């Protein structure tokens, strides 16, 4: 996969994650007060992962093509982590 393809996928994943985080945050008031603390902790962890991926992308911007394979690996890990985190957060609304 080429640098631009990896970058495009990473940016798309970040945009999706940001949208999902905003969507979940907007639903926060619909959960019971005792679940909000758990929700807030999980949201903080998800936001930290998003910020970590953004920082990694920013630091890789001017790197050689080979280094973008690292981003590809980090992106895969981040996507799995986001999916898992969103699943856990979504369960709070059931």
mmCIF file as gemmi writes it, N, C-alpha and C atoms, coordinates in Angstrom:
data_model
loop_
_atom_site.group_PDB
_atom_site.id
_atom_site.type_symbol
_atom_site.label_atom_id
_atom_site.label_alt_id
_atom_site.label_comp_id
_atom_site.label_asym_id
_atom_site.label_entity_id
_atom_site.label_seq_id
_atom_site.pdbx_PDB_ins_code
_atom_site.Cartn_x
_atom_site.Cartn_y
_atom_site.Cartn_z
_atom_site.occupancy
_atom_site.B_iso_or_equiv
_atom_site.pdbx_formal_charge
_atom_site.auth_seq_id
_atom_site.auth_asym_id
_atom_site.pdbx_PDB_model_num
ATOM 1 N N . UNK Axp A 1 ? 0.85 -1.175 0 1 0 ? 1 A 1
ATOM 2 C CA . UNK Axp A 1 ? 0 0 0 1 0 ? 1 A 1
ATOM 3 C C . UNK Axp A 1 ? 0.897 1.24 0 1 0 ? 1 A 1
ATOM 4 N N . UNK Axp A 2 ? 0.553 2.198 -0.791 1 0 ? 2 A 1
ATOM 5 C CA . UNK Axp A 2 ? 1.332 3.425 -0.928 1 0 ? 2 A 1
ATOM 6 C C . UNK Axp A 2 ? 1.046 4.397 0.218 1 0 ? 2 A 1
ATOM 7 N N . UNK Axp A 3 ? 1.998 5.298 0.409 1 0 ? 3 A 1
ATOM 8 C CA . UNK Axp A 3 ? 1.906 6.298 1.475 1 0 ? 3 A 1
ATOM 9 C C . UNK Axp A 3 ? 0.575 7.05 1.427 1 0 ? 3 A 1
ATOM 10 N N . UNK Axp A 4 ? 0.183 7.512 0.255 1 0 ? 4 A 1
ATOM 11 C CA . UNK Axp A 4 ? -1.051 8.299 0.142 1 0 ? 4 A 1
ATOM 12 C C . UNK Axp A 4 ? -2.288 7.465 0.458 1 0 ? 4 A 1
ATOM 13 N N . UNK Axp A 5 ? -2.268 6.18 0.094 1 0 ? 5 A 1
ATOM 14 C CA . UNK Axp A 5 ? -3.4 5.3 0.407 1 0 ? 5 A 1
ATOM 15 C C . UNK Axp A 5 ? -3.507 5.073 1.909 1 0 ? 5 A 1
ATOM 16 N N . UNK Axp A 6 ? -2.361 4.839 2.536 1 0 ? 6 A 1
ATOM 17 C CA . UNK Axp A 6 ? -2.334 4.629 3.987 1 0 ? 6 A 1
ATOM 18 C C . UNK Axp A 6 ? -2.813 5.892 4.695 1 0 ? 6 A 1
ATOM 19 N N . UNK Axp A 7 ? -2.3 7.035 4.239 1 0 ? 7 A 1
ATOM 20 C CA . UNK Axp A 7 ? -2.683 8.31 4.847 1 0 ? 7 A 1
ATOM 21 C C . UNK Axp A 7 ? -4.187 8.549 4.694 1 0 ? 7 A 1
ATOM 22 N N . UNK Axp A 8 ? -4.728 8.276 3.514 1 0 ? 8 A 1
ATOM 23 C CA . UNK Axp A 8 ? -6.162 8.473 3.278 1 0 ? 8 A 1
ATOM 24 C C . UNK Axp A 8 ? -6.99 7.574 4.187 1 0 ? 8 A 1
ATOM 25 N N . UNK Axp A 9 ? -6.577 6.316 4.332 1 0 ? 9 A 1
ATOM 26 C CA . UNK Axp A 9 ? -7.307 5.395 5.212 1 0 ? 9 A 1
ATOM 27 C C . UNK Axp A 9 ? -7.225 5.854 6.665 1 0 ? 9 A 1
ATOM 28 N N . UNK Axp A 10 ? -6.045 6.314 7.063 1 0 ? 10 A 1
ATOM 29 C CA . UNK Axp A 10 ? -5.869 6.776 8.436 1 0 ? 10 A 1
ATOM 30 C C . UNK Axp A 10 ? -6.738 8 8.714 1 0 ? 10 A 1
ATOM 31 N N . UNK Axp A 11 ? -6.759 8.933 7.783 1 0 ? 11 A 1
ATOM 32 C CA . UNK Axp A 11 ? -7.577 10.138 7.961 1 0 ? 11 A 1
ATOM 33 C C . UNK Axp A 11 ? -9.064 9.799 7.968 1 0 ? 11 A 1
ATOM 34 N N . UNK Axp A 12 ? -9.462 8.851 7.147 1 0 ? 12 A 1
ATOM 35 C CA . UNK Axp A 12 ? -10.86 8.412 7.139 1 0 ? 12 A 1
ATOM 36 C C . UNK Axp A 12 ? -11.222 7.759 8.472 1 0 ? 12 A 1
ATOM 37 N N . UNK Axp A 13 ? -10.319 6.922 8.978 1 0 ? 13 A 1
ATOM 38 C CA . UNK Axp A 13 ? -10.56 6.268 10.268 1 0 ? 13 A 1
ATOM 39 C C . UNK Axp A 13 ? -10.664 7.296 11.389 1 0 ? 13 A 1
ATOM 40 N N . UNK Axp A 14 ? -9.809 8.312 11.348 1 0 ? 14 A 1
ATOM 41 C CA . UNK Axp A 14 ? -9.869 9.373 12.355 1 0 ? 14 A 1
ATOM 42 C C . UNK Axp A 14 ? -11.179 10.149 12.27 1 0 ? 14 A 1
ATOM 43 N N . UNK Axp A 15 ? -11.593 10.469 11.075 1 0 ? 15 A 1
ATOM 44 C CA . UNK Axp A 15 ? -12.855 11.201 10.904 1 0 ? 15 A 1
ATOM 45 C C . UNK Axp A 15 ? -14.025 10.371 11.422 1 0 ? 15 A 1
ATOM 46 N N . UNK Axp A 16 ? -14.02 9.082 11.111 1 0 ? 16 A 1
ATOM 47 C CA . UNK Axp A 16 ? -15.08 8.195 11.604 1 0 ? 16 A 1
ATOM 48 C C . UNK Axp A 16 ? -15.073 8.122 13.125 1 0 ? 16 A 1
ATOM 49 N N . UNK Axp A 17 ? -13.872 8.003 13.695 1 0 ? 17 A 1
ATOM 50 C CA . UNK Axp A 17 ? -13.755 7.92 15.153 1 0 ? 17 A 1
ATOM 51 C C . UNK Axp A 17 ? -14.245 9.209 15.81 1 0 ? 17 A 1
ATOM 52 N N . UNK Axp A 18 ? -13.861 10.349 15.251 1 0 ? 18 A 1
ATOM 53 C CA . UNK Axp A 18 ? -14.307 11.633 15.805 1 0 ? 18 A 1
ATOM 54 C C . UNK Axp A 18 ? -15.825 11.749 15.753 1 0 ? 18 A 1
ATOM 55 N N . UNK Axp A 19 ? -16.412 11.358 14.63 1 0 ? 19 A 1
ATOM 56 C CA . UNK Axp A 19 ? -17.872 11.434 14.485 1 0 ? 19 A 1
ATOM 57 C C . UNK Axp A 19 ? -18.564 10.519 15.49 1 0 ? 19 A 1
ATOM 58 N N . UNK Axp A 20 ? -18.037 9.321 15.65 1 0 ? 20 A 1
ATOM 59 C CA . UNK Axp A 20 ? -18.64 8.367 16.585 1 0 ? 20 A 1
ATOM 60 C C . UNK Axp A 20 ? -18.495 8.87 18.022 1 0 ? 20 A 1
ATOM 61 N N . UNK Axp A 21 ? -17.346 9.431 18.36 1 0 ? 21 A 1
ATOM 62 C CA . UNK Axp A 21 ? -17.146 9.982 19.702 1 0 ? 21 A 1
ATOM 63 C C . UNK Axp A 21 ? -18.133 11.119 19.968 1 0 ? 21 A 1
ATOM 64 N N . UNK Axp A 22 ? -18.327 11.984 18.992 1 0 ? 22 A 1
ATOM 65 C CA . UNK Axp A 22 ? -19.284 13.086 19.157 1 0 ? 22 A 1
ATOM 66 C C . UNK Axp A 22 ? -20.706 12.557 19.304 1 0 ? 22 A 1
ATOM 67 N N . UNK Axp A 23 ? -21.04 11.545 18.512 1 0 ? 23 A 1
ATOM 68 C CA . UNK Axp A 23 ? -22.374 10.949 18.595 1 0 ? 23 A 1
ATOM 69 C C . UNK Axp A 23 ? -22.618 10.357 19.98 1 0 ? 23 A 1
ATOM 70 N N . UNK Axp A 24 ? -21.641 9.613 20.474 1 0 ? 24 A 1
ATOM 71 C CA . UNK Axp A 24 ? -21.79 9.008 21.798 1 0 ? 24 A 1
ATOM 72 C C . UNK Axp A 24 ? -21.844 10.074 22.887 1 0 ? 24 A 1
ATOM 73 N N . UNK Axp A 25 ? -21.019 11.108 22.759 1 0 ? 25 A 1
ATOM 74 C CA . UNK Axp A 25 ? -21.022 12.187 23.752 1 0 ? 25 A 1
ATOM 75 C C . UNK Axp A 25 ? -22.389 12.865 23.804 1 0 ? 25 A 1
ATOM 76 N N . UNK Axp A 26 ? -23.021 13.015 22.65 1 0 ? 26 A 1
ATOM 77 C CA . UNK Axp A 26 ? -24.336 13.661 22.616 1 0 ? 26 A 1
ATOM 78 C C . UNK Axp A 26 ? -25.408 12.807 23.284 1 0 ? 26 A 1
ATOM 79 N N . UNK Axp A 27 ? -25.165 11.52 23.411 1 0 ? 27 A 1
ATOM 80 C CA . UNK Axp A 27 ? -26.126 10.614 24.05 1 0 ? 27 A 1
ATOM 81 C C . UNK Axp A 27 ? -25.86 10.437 25.547 1 0 ? 27 A 1
ATOM 82 N N . UNK Axp A 28 ? -24.79 11.033 26.048 1 0 ? 28 A 1
ATOM 83 C CA . UNK Axp A 28 ? -24.376 10.841 27.438 1 0 ? 28 A 1
ATOM 84 C C . UNK Axp A 28 ? -25.5 11.101 28.426 1 0 ? 28 A 1
ATOM 85 N N . UNK Axp A 29 ? -26.269 12.134 28.191 1 0 ? 29 A 1
ATOM 86 C CA . UNK Axp A 29 ? -27.318 12.497 29.15 1 0 ? 29 A 1
ATOM 87 C C . UNK Axp A 29 ? -28.443 11.467 29.219 1 0 ? 29 A 1
ATOM 88 N N . UNK Axp A 30 ? -28.494 10.565 28.257 1 0 ? 30 A 1
ATOM 89 C CA . UNK Axp A 30 ? -29.565 9.568 28.253 1 0 ? 30 A 1
ATOM 90 C C . UNK Axp A 30 ? -29.256 8.348 29.12 1 0 ? 30 A 1
ATOM 91 N N . UNK Axp A 31 ? -28.037 8.264 29.648 1 0 ? 31 A 1
ATOM 92 C CA . UNK Axp A 31 ? -27.716 7.125 30.509 1 0 ? 31 A 1
ATOM 93 C C . UNK Axp A 31 ? -27.849 7.535 31.97 1 0 ? 31 A 1
ATOM 94 N N . UNK Axp A 32 ? -28.003 6.552 32.804 1 0 ? 32 A 1
ATOM 95 C CA . UNK Axp A 32 ? -28.189 6.834 34.227 1 0 ? 32 A 1
ATOM 96 C C . UNK Axp A 32 ? -26.923 7.438 34.825 1 0 ? 32 A 1
ATOM 97 N N . UNK Axp A 33 ? -27.103 8.174 35.888 1 0 ? 33 A 1
ATOM 98 C CA . UNK Axp A 33 ? -25.989 8.866 36.538 1 0 ? 33 A 1
ATOM 99 C C . UNK Axp A 33 ? -24.903 7.899 36.986 1 0 ? 33 A 1
ATOM 100 N N . UNK Axp A 34 ? -25.29 6.706 37.439 1 0 ? 34 A 1
ATOM 101 C CA . UNK Axp A 34 ? -24.285 5.759 37.912 1 0 ? 34 A 1
ATOM 102 C C . UNK Axp A 34 ? -23.448 5.184 36.767 1 0 ? 34 A 1
ATOM 103 N N . UNK Axp A 35 ? -23.937 5.239 35.537 1 0 ? 35 A 1
ATOM 104 C CA . UNK Axp A 35 ? -23.164 4.759 34.388 1 0 ? 35 A 1
ATOM 105 C C . UNK Axp A 35 ? -22.298 5.851 33.766 1 0 ? 35 A 1
ATOM 106 N N . UNK Axp A 36 ? -22.572 7.092 34.109 1 0 ? 36 A 1
ATOM 107 C CA . UNK Axp A 36 ? -21.836 8.201 33.493 1 0 ? 36 A 1
ATOM 108 C C . UNK Axp A 36 ? -20.35 8.183 33.833 1 0 ? 36 A 1
ATOM 109 N N . UNK Axp A 37 ? -20.018 7.785 35.047 1 0 ? 37 A 1
ATOM 110 C CA . UNK Axp A 37 ? -18.598 7.734 35.418 1 0 ? 37 A 1
ATOM 111 C C . UNK Axp A 37 ? -17.861 6.722 34.545 1 0 ? 37 A 1
ATOM 112 N N . UNK Axp A 38 ? -18.455 5.545 34.363 1 0 ? 38 A 1
ATOM 113 C CA . UNK Axp A 38 ? -17.87 4.526 33.496 1 0 ? 38 A 1
ATOM 114 C C . UNK Axp A 38 ? -17.777 5.05 32.062 1 0 ? 38 A 1
ATOM 115 N N . UNK Axp A 39 ? -18.834 5.687 31.606 1 0 ? 39 A 1
ATOM 116 C CA . UNK Axp A 39 ? -18.866 6.274 30.267 1 0 ? 39 A 1
ATOM 117 C C . UNK Axp A 39 ? -17.731 7.292 30.109 1 0 ? 39 A 1
ATOM 118 N N . UNK Axp A 40 ? -17.595 8.186 31.08 1 0 ? 40 A 1
ATOM 119 C CA . UNK Axp A 40 ? -16.57 9.227 31.006 1 0 ? 40 A 1
ATOM 120 C C . UNK Axp A 40 ? -15.166 8.629 30.953 1 0 ? 40 A 1
ATOM 121 N N . UNK Axp A 41 ? -14.926 7.584 31.728 1 0 ? 41 A 1
ATOM 122 C CA . UNK Axp A 41 ? -13.616 6.929 31.714 1 0 ? 41 A 1
ATOM 123 C C . UNK Axp A 41 ? -13.336 6.292 30.355 1 0 ? 41 A 1
ATOM 124 N N . UNK Axp A 42 ? -14.33 5.613 29.821 1 0 ? 42 A 1
ATOM 125 C CA . UNK Axp A 42 ? -14.156 4.959 28.521 1 0 ? 42 A 1
ATOM 126 C C . UNK Axp A 42 ? -14 5.993 27.404 1 0 ? 42 A 1
ATOM 127 N N . UNK Axp A 43 ? -14.745 7.075 27.493 1 0 ? 43 A 1
ATOM 128 C CA . UNK Axp A 43 ? -14.61 8.143 26.493 1 0 ? 43 A 1
ATOM 129 C C . UNK Axp A 43 ? -13.215 8.765 26.556 1 0 ? 43 A 1
ATOM 130 N N . UNK Axp A 44 ? -12.719 8.982 27.745 1 0 ? 44 A 1
ATOM 131 C CA . UNK Axp A 44 ? -11.378 9.558 27.896 1 0 ? 44 A 1
ATOM 132 C C . UNK Axp A 44 ? -10.334 8.639 27.268 1 0 ? 44 A 1
ATOM 133 N N . UNK Axp A 45 ? -10.477 7.344 27.466 1 0 ? 45 A 1
ATOM 134 C CA . UNK Axp A 45 ? -9.542 6.381 26.883 1 0 ? 45 A 1
ATOM 135 C C . UNK Axp A 45 ? -9.628 6.398 25.355 1 0 ? 45 A 1
ATOM 136 N N . UNK Axp A 46 ? -10.841 6.482 24.835 1 0 ? 46 A 1
ATOM 137 C CA . UNK Axp A 46 ? -11.025 6.516 23.382 1 0 ? 46 A 1
ATOM 138 C C . UNK Axp A 46 ? -10.45 7.802 22.785 1 0 ? 46 A 1
ATOM 139 N N . UNK Axp A 47 ? -10.659 8.914 23.465 1 0 ? 47 A 1
ATOM 140 C CA . UNK Axp A 47 ? -10.119 10.183 22.979 1 0 ? 47 A 1
ATOM 141 C C . UNK Axp A 47 ? -8.592 10.164 23.013 1 0 ? 47 A 1
ATOM 142 N N . UNK Axp A 48 ? -8.022 9.538 24.029 1 0 ? 48 A 1
ATOM 143 C CA . UNK Axp A 48 ? -6.566 9.429 24.114 1 0 ? 48 A 1
ATOM 144 C C . UNK Axp A 48 ? -6.021 8.601 22.951 1 0 ? 48 A 1
ATOM 145 N N . UNK Axp A 49 ? -6.71 7.531 22.604 1 0 ? 49 A 1
ATOM 146 C CA . UNK Axp A 49 ? -6.283 6.704 21.469 1 0 ? 49 A 1
ATOM 147 C C . UNK Axp A 49 ? -6.382 7.481 20.162 1 0 ? 49 A 1
ATOM 148 N N . UNK Axp A 50 ? -7.439 8.26 20.021 1 0 ? 50 A 1
ATOM 149 C CA . UNK Axp A 50 ? -7.607 9.094 18.828 1 0 ? 50 A 1
ATOM 150 C C . UNK Axp A 50 ? -6.474 10.118 18.753 1 0 ? 50 A 1
ATOM 151 N N . UNK Axp A 51 ? -6.183 10.761 19.876 1 0 ? 51 A 1
ATOM 152 C CA . UNK Axp A 51 ? -5.111 11.752 19.918 1 0 ? 51 A 1
ATOM 153 C C . UNK Axp A 51 ? -3.76 11.117 19.604 1 0 ? 51 A 1
ATOM 154 N N . UNK Axp A 52 ? -3.552 9.902 20.089 1 0 ? 52 A 1
ATOM 155 C CA . UNK Axp A 52 ? -2.301 9.182 19.828 1 0 ? 52 A 1
ATOM 156 C C . UNK Axp A 52 ? -2.144 8.908 18.332 1 0 ? 52 A 1
ATOM 157 N N . UNK Axp A 53 ? -3.212 8.478 17.697 1 0 ? 53 A 1
ATOM 158 C CA . UNK Axp A 53 ? -3.155 8.217 16.26 1 0 ? 53 A 1
ATOM 159 C C . UNK Axp A 53 ? -2.92 9.513 15.487 1 0 ? 53 A 1
ATOM 160 N N . UNK Axp A 54 ? -3.574 10.592 15.889 1 0 ? 54 A 1
ATOM 161 C CA . UNK Axp A 54 ? -3.357 11.889 15.231 1 0 ? 54 A 1
ATOM 162 C C . UNK Axp A 54 ? -1.902 12.326 15.361 1 0 ? 54 A 1
ATOM 163 N N . UNK Axp A 55 ? -1.338 12.167 16.545 1 0 ? 55 A 1
ATOM 164 C CA . UNK Axp A 55 ? 0.054 12.558 16.771 1 0 ? 55 A 1
ATOM 165 C C . UNK Axp A 55 ? 0.993 11.71 15.917 1 0 ? 55 A 1
ATOM 166 N N . UNK Axp A 56 ? 0.712 10.423 15.83 1 0 ? 56 A 1
ATOM 167 C CA . UNK Axp A 56 ? 1.535 9.528 15.022 1 0 ? 56 A 1
ATOM 168 C C . UNK Axp A 56 ? 1.48 9.952 13.554 1 0 ? 56 A 1
ATOM 169 N N . UNK Axp A 57 ? 0.295 10.26 13.073 1 0 ? 57 A 1
ATOM 170 C CA . UNK Axp A 57 ? 0.162 10.705 11.682 1 0 ? 57 A 1
ATOM 171 C C . UNK Axp A 57 ? 0.913 12.009 11.445 1 0 ? 57 A 1
ATOM 172 N N . UNK Axp A 58 ? 0.784 12.941 12.378 1 0 ? 58 A 1
ATOM 173 C CA . UNK Axp A 58 ? 1.491 14.219 12.245 1 0 ? 58 A 1
ATOM 174 C C . UNK Axp A 58 ? 3.001 14.017 12.208 1 0 ? 58 A 1
ATOM 175 N N . UNK Axp A 59 ? 3.506 13.128 13.044 1 0 ? 59 A 1
ATOM 176 C CA . UNK Axp A 59 ? 4.95 12.9 13.1 1 0 ? 59 A 1
ATOM 177 C C . UNK Axp A 59 ? 5.463 12.159 11.866 1 0 ? 59 A 1
ATOM 178 N N . UNK Axp A 60 ? 4.585 11.446 11.18 1 0 ? 60 A 1
ATOM 179 C CA . UNK Axp A 60 ? 4.988 10.666 10.013 1 0 ? 60 A 1
ATOM 180 C C . UNK Axp A 60 ? 4.846 11.437 8.705 1 0 ? 60 A 1
ATOM 181 N N . UNK Axp A 61 ? 4.273 12.603 8.745 1 0 ? 61 A 1
ATOM 182 C CA . UNK Axp A 61 ? 3.939 13.357 7.534 1 0 ? 61 A 1
ATOM 183 C C . UNK Axp A 61 ? 5.092 13.44 6.535 1 0 ? 61 A 1
ATOM 184 N N . UNK Axp A 62 ? 6.278 13.728 7.013 1 0 ? 62 A 1
ATOM 185 C CA . UNK Axp A 62 ? 7.411 13.927 6.105 1 0 ? 62 A 1
ATOM 186 C C . UNK Axp A 62 ? 8.34 12.721 6.025 1 0 ? 62 A 1
ATOM 187 N N . UNK Axp A 63 ? 7.893 11.588 6.504 1 0 ? 63 A 1
ATOM 188 C CA . UNK Axp A 63 ? 8.735 10.391 6.514 1 0 ? 63 A 1
ATOM 189 C C . UNK Axp A 63 ? 8.703 9.684 5.161 1 0 ? 63 A 1
ATOM 190 N N . UNK Axp A 64 ? 9.684 8.828 4.979 1 0 ? 64 A 1
ATOM 191 C CA . UNK Axp A 64 ? 9.8 8.056 3.745 1 0 ? 64 A 1
ATOM 192 C C . UNK Axp A 64 ? 8.673 7.028 3.639 1 0 ? 64 A 1
ATOM 193 N N . UNK Axp A 65 ? 8.489 6.536 2.444 1 0 ? 65 A 1
ATOM 194 C CA . UNK Axp A 65 ? 7.437 5.563 2.135 1 0 ? 65 A 1
ATOM 195 C C . UNK Axp A 65 ? 7.487 4.353 3.073 1 0 ? 65 A 1
ATOM 196 N N . UNK Axp A 66 ? 8.69 3.847 3.353 1 0 ? 66 A 1
ATOM 197 C CA . UNK Axp A 66 ? 8.825 2.651 4.195 1 0 ? 66 A 1
ATOM 198 C C . UNK Axp A 66 ? 8.28 2.872 5.6 1 0 ? 66 A 1
ATOM 199 N N . UNK Axp A 67 ? 8.459 4.058 6.116 1 0 ? 67 A 1
ATOM 200 C CA . UNK Axp A 67 ? 7.991 4.363 7.47 1 0 ? 67 A 1
ATOM 201 C C . UNK Axp A 67 ? 6.471 4.345 7.556 1 0 ? 67 A 1
ATOM 202 N N . UNK Axp A 68 ? 5.812 4.536 6.431 1 0 ? 68 A 1
ATOM 203 C CA . UNK Axp A 68 ? 4.354 4.531 6.436 1 0 ? 68 A 1
ATOM 204 C C . UNK Axp A 68 ? 3.798 3.138 6.685 1 0 ? 68 A 1
ATOM 205 N N . UNK Axp A 69 ? 4.621 2.121 6.523 1 0 ? 69 A 1
ATOM 206 C CA . UNK Axp A 69 ? 4.19 0.771 6.892 1 0 ? 69 A 1
ATOM 207 C C . UNK Axp A 69 ? 3.947 0.707 8.4 1 0 ? 69 A 1
ATOM 208 N N . UNK Axp A 70 ? 4.727 1.487 9.167 1 0 ? 70 A 1
ATOM 209 C CA . UNK Axp A 70 ? 4.496 1.587 10.615 1 0 ? 70 A 1
ATOM 210 C C . UNK Axp A 70 ? 3.107 2.16 10.885 1 0 ? 70 A 1
ATOM 211 N N . UNK Axp A 71 ? 2.756 3.197 10.149 1 0 ? 71 A 1
ATOM 212 C CA . UNK Axp A 71 ? 1.447 3.816 10.319 1 0 ? 71 A 1
ATOM 213 C C . UNK Axp A 71 ? 0.358 2.811 9.971 1 0 ? 71 A 1
ATOM 214 N N . UNK Axp A 72 ? 0.593 2.04 8.936 1 0 ? 72 A 1
ATOM 215 C CA . UNK Axp A 72 ? -0.372 1.014 8.538 1 0 ? 72 A 1
ATOM 216 C C . UNK Axp A 72 ? -0.616 0.051 9.696 1 0 ? 72 A 1
ATOM 217 N N . UNK Axp A 73 ? 0.454 -0.377 10.363 1 0 ? 73 A 1
ATOM 218 C CA . UNK Axp A 73 ? 0.319 -1.279 11.513 1 0 ? 73 A 1
ATOM 219 C C . UNK Axp A 73 ? -0.407 -0.594 12.667 1 0 ? 73 A 1
ATOM 220 N N . UNK Axp A 74 ? -0.022 0.638 12.961 1 0 ? 74 A 1
ATOM 221 C CA . UNK Axp A 74 ? -0.662 1.399 14.038 1 0 ? 74 A 1
ATOM 222 C C . UNK Axp A 74 ? -2.133 1.623 13.709 1 0 ? 74 A 1
ATOM 223 N N . UNK Axp A 75 ? -2.423 1.895 12.449 1 0 ? 75 A 1
ATOM 224 C CA . UNK Axp A 75 ? -3.803 2.111 12.028 1 0 ? 75 A 1
ATOM 225 C C . UNK Axp A 75 ? -4.637 0.861 12.273 1 0 ? 75 A 1
ATOM 226 N N . UNK Axp A 76 ? -4.1 -0.295 11.908 1 0 ? 76 A 1
ATOM 227 C CA . UNK Axp A 76 ? -4.822 -1.544 12.15 1 0 ? 76 A 1
ATOM 228 C C . UNK Axp A 76 ? -5.096 -1.753 13.622 1 0 ? 76 A 1
ATOM 229 N N . UNK Axp A 77 ? -4.089 -1.509 14.452 1 0 ? 77 A 1
ATOM 230 C CA . UNK Axp A 77 ? -4.264 -1.643 15.902 1 0 ? 77 A 1
ATOM 231 C C . UNK Axp A 77 ? -5.295 -0.639 16.417 1 0 ? 77 A 1
ATOM 232 N N . UNK Axp A 78 ? -5.217 0.581 15.924 1 0 ? 78 A 1
ATOM 233 C CA . UNK Axp A 78 ? -6.145 1.623 16.37 1 0 ? 78 A 1
ATOM 234 C C . UNK Axp A 78 ? -7.577 1.306 15.965 1 0 ? 78 A 1
ATOM 235 N N . UNK Axp A 79 ? -7.752 0.815 14.754 1 0 ? 79 A 1
ATOM 236 C CA . UNK Axp A 79 ? -9.103 0.481 14.297 1 0 ? 79 A 1
ATOM 237 C C . UNK Axp A 79 ? -9.717 -0.619 15.148 1 0 ? 79 A 1
ATOM 238 N N . UNK Axp A 80 ? -8.917 -1.628 15.48 1 0 ? 80 A 1
ATOM 239 C CA . UNK Axp A 80 ? -9.412 -2.696 16.362 1 0 ? 80 A 1
ATOM 240 C C . UNK Axp A 80 ? -9.755 -2.127 17.733 1 0 ? 80 A 1
ATOM 241 N N . UNK Axp A 81 ? -8.896 -1.262 18.224 1 0 ? 81 A 1
ATOM 242 C CA . UNK Axp A 81 ? -9.11 -0.66 19.534 1 0 ? 81 A 1
ATOM 243 C C . UNK Axp A 81 ? -10.359 0.224 19.545 1 0 ? 81 A 1
ATOM 244 N N . UNK Axp A 82 ? -10.537 1.032 18.491 1 0 ? 82 A 1
ATOM 245 C CA . UNK Axp A 82 ? -11.734 1.871 18.392 1 0 ? 82 A 1
ATOM 246 C C . UNK Axp A 82 ? -12.991 1.007 18.342 1 0 ? 82 A 1
ATOM 247 N N . UNK Axp A 83 ? -12.959 -0.026 17.524 1 0 ? 83 A 1
ATOM 248 C CA . UNK Axp A 83 ? -14.132 -0.895 17.389 1 0 ? 83 A 1
ATOM 249 C C . UNK Axp A 83 ? -14.501 -1.508 18.736 1 0 ? 83 A 1
ATOM 250 N N . UNK Axp A 84 ? -13.495 -1.994 19.437 1 0 ? 84 A 1
ATOM 251 C CA . UNK Axp A 84 ? -13.714 -2.589 20.757 1 0 ? 84 A 1
ATOM 252 C C . UNK Axp A 84 ? -14.25 -1.542 21.738 1 0 ? 84 A 1
ATOM 253 N N . UNK Axp A 85 ? -13.641 -0.379 21.741 1 0 ? 85 A 1
ATOM 254 C CA . UNK Axp A 85 ? -14.062 0.689 22.646 1 0 ? 85 A 1
ATOM 255 C C . UNK Axp A 85 ? -15.473 1.171 22.365 1 0 ? 85 A 1
ATOM 256 N N . UNK Axp A 86 ? -15.8 1.316 21.085 1 0 ? 86 A 1
ATOM 257 C CA . UNK Axp A 86 ? -17.154 1.747 20.734 1 0 ? 86 A 1
ATOM 258 C C . UNK Axp A 86 ? -18.182 0.697 21.122 1 0 ? 86 A 1
ATOM 259 N N . UNK Axp A 87 ? -17.809 -0.568 21.012 1 0 ? 87 A 1
ATOM 260 C CA . UNK Axp A 87 ? -18.711 -1.645 21.427 1 0 ? 87 A 1
ATOM 261 C C . UNK Axp A 87 ? -18.992 -1.544 22.918 1 0 ? 87 A 1
ATOM 262 N N . UNK Axp A 88 ? -17.942 -1.336 23.714 1 0 ? 88 A 1
ATOM 263 C CA . UNK Axp A 88 ? -18.111 -1.212 25.17 1 0 ? 88 A 1
ATOM 264 C C . UNK Axp A 88 ? -18.955 0.016 25.527 1 0 ? 88 A 1
ATOM 265 N N . UNK Axp A 89 ? -18.679 1.126 24.874 1 0 ? 89 A 1
ATOM 266 C CA . UNK Axp A 89 ? -19.459 2.337 25.149 1 0 ? 89 A 1
ATOM 267 C C . UNK Axp A 89 ? -20.912 2.158 24.735 1 0 ? 89 A 1
ATOM 268 N N . UNK Axp A 90 ? -21.135 1.532 23.61 1 0 ? 90 A 1
ATOM 269 C CA . UNK Axp A 90 ? -22.495 1.313 23.136 1 0 ? 90 A 1
ATOM 270 C C . UNK Axp A 90 ? -23.321 0.472 24.083 1 0 ? 90 A 1
ATOM 271 N N . UNK Axp A 91 ? -22.67 -0.461 24.767 1 0 ? 91 A 1
ATOM 272 C CA . UNK Axp A 91 ? -23.383 -1.324 25.718 1 0 ? 91 A 1
ATOM 273 C C . UNK Axp A 91 ? -23.957 -0.535 26.891 1 0 ? 91 A 1
ATOM 274 N N . UNK Axp A 92 ? -23.378 0.598 27.202 1 0 ? 92 A 1
ATOM 275 C CA . UNK Axp A 92 ? -23.884 1.412 28.306 1 0 ? 92 A 1
ATOM 276 C C . UNK Axp A 92 ? -25.268 1.973 28 1 0 ? 92 A 1
ATOM 277 N N . UNK Axp A 93 ? -25.624 2.021 26.731 1 0 ? 93 A 1
ATOM 278 C CA . UNK Axp A 93 ? -26.914 2.583 26.331 1 0 ? 93 A 1
ATOM 279 C C . UNK Axp A 93 ? -28.006 1.53 26.199 1 0 ? 93 A 1
ATOM 280 N N . UNK Axp A 94 ? -27.636 0.26 26.366 1 0 ? 94 A 1
ATOM 281 C CA . UNK Axp A 94 ? -28.637 -0.82 26.256 1 0 ? 94 A 1
ATOM 282 C C . UNK Axp A 94 ? -29.534 -0.886 27.462 1 0 ? 94 A 1
